[in-house]
Amino acid sequence: MTLDVPAPVRDRIGALARHADTALPAYLIDLDGLRAHAGGIRAALPERVEFWYAAKANAQAPVLRGLAGIVDGYEVASGGELRHVRQTLPGARVAFGGPGKTEAELAAGLGQQVERFHVESPHELRLLGRTARRLGATADVLLRLNLPVGTAGAALSMAGPFGLDPGLLEECRSVLAGHPELRLRGIHAHLASGLEAPAQVALAARILRHAAGHREVNVGGGMAVDYGRPAERFDWAGYGVGLGRLLPPGTTVRIEPGRAVTAYCGWYATRVLDVRHSGGAAYAVLAGGTHHLRTPVAKGHDQPFVVLPADHWPWSWQRPEARQMPVTLVGQLCTPKDVLARAVPVVRIRAGDVVAFGMAGAYAWNISHRDFLMHPPPAFHYLGREGA
Ligand SMILES: *Cc1c(COP(=O)(O)O)cnc(C)c1O
């Protein structure tokens, strides 16, 4: 596992570690790194392909603003995300997806210039049509298709509660026929998460085949992020070339990745409180834990990390440590599930050292059960510039 900490992140963690015990744990968001990475994605895609960001991966305002001018728009998955994105970036293009939209959320979307509604069922289409009629509004719709996908290689398949079986399209057509306030713009599909570029290209080809004749197709997100190989990146160049070969003339094609855009810009840095040896295994107990960074528990992986040695040790007794052995990194929660990385070989880790976890920029703080045990929340530091 090789994890390179960018110099600005390393410097800031060093400064925080020297500052005060309460300065850690902290999240550091590398906005320059984010913008460079997202700019690389944009450059790898065919010019005609629109690059939208799925805000639920990380909707922190500086992150959303950092992506402005690079992404074409933001996909929101709730009324709360819609309000937040609108407040943060009033003029941004917004699409509204998500499996359980309420009438109030649909009404909010109609009142807030949502550019596309990704509709998941005939009922939702009827509800949107009725709400639009009541408000004297119109709605532009993509129907979210649920195609059976071979799930080999995918971390998560979206089969099941999401989207419409192709057999339901007929019913949707008749709803649309009765609702002039609904304009069908095309097809949406987000079928799997964690696919590498060749599988994503093959998936896009299938979606585009099913969507033949539609003027607009959103082929979704789910581009792979490999937490076991932090130096690797999804092959955006290969994906861009593959997608470029598929583009039907006159059709607008969109992608809406989340994780693969923001995972790499986030760092969670914390202090080793204690090192224990128990039952032949070594445990480093860290300040904070999975109530700040739930990603490794949610995904079932070891969160990649580096140990940053800190030489200051204020106590008169011997410093607890582990050397040249596998160490399990746990947090402060009273549950054996509070594990950030399991039995990972380390050269040396001591109480008082700092640990920096990488790949903590997507589905990290925002999915964490932050109130469990009432430890203080981490601080947030945004490094670099939000805009060009
Ligand atoms: C979550 C989600 C995405 C983004 O998925 P990632 O795996 O983060 O790329 C895109 N579209 C929809 C509809 C989603 O629910």
The ligand as a Gaussian input file, in Angstrom:
#p B3LYP/6-31G(d) Opt

LIG

0 1
 C      -24.901000       7.625000      -5.937000
 C      -25.286000       7.870000      -7.325000
 C      -24.339000       8.286000      -8.260000
 C      -22.871000       8.377000      -7.949000
 O      -22.339000       7.110000      -7.706000
 P      -20.758000       6.952000      -7.415000
 O      -20.598000       5.503000      -7.152000
 O      -20.449000       7.810000      -6.246000
 O      -20.055000       7.406000      -8.658000
 C      -24.779000       8.608000      -9.524000
 N      -26.091000       8.517000      -9.857000
 C      -27.029000       8.100000      -8.982000
 C      -28.438000       8.014000      -9.415000
 C      -26.665000       7.757000      -7.701000
 O      -27.584000       7.321000      -6.842000

